[in-house]
Amino acid sequence: RPPPPPPRMREEGYLGDSTLLEISTDYGVPIPYLADVLAGWGVPVPIDPRARLGDMVTGEQAFAVLEAVHTLDVSGLHARYSEECMAD
């Protein structure tokens, strides 16, 4: 049996090392919002929430996501995305 892989390190403040699930948990941002942003940048759908952000976008785009999660009205995002899900 091979040894387990070493733990994946996430650099503090750099979202490129984080998965969408981790970003959602860390910042309270809905995964559908993150997926919409990435799809808008041309990331092919369906988007795997377990994929690392840095594997899907450029460093500049990852920084834009970081800026967004620090400035957005997260409660408004949750309200908007829960209403959209109910409308589907």
PyMOL commands that set and color helices and strands:
alter all, ss='L'
color gray80, all
select helices_A, chain A and resi 15-17+20-27+31-40+53-55+59-71+74-87
alter helices_A, ss='H'
color red, helices_A
deselect
rebuild
show_as cartoon
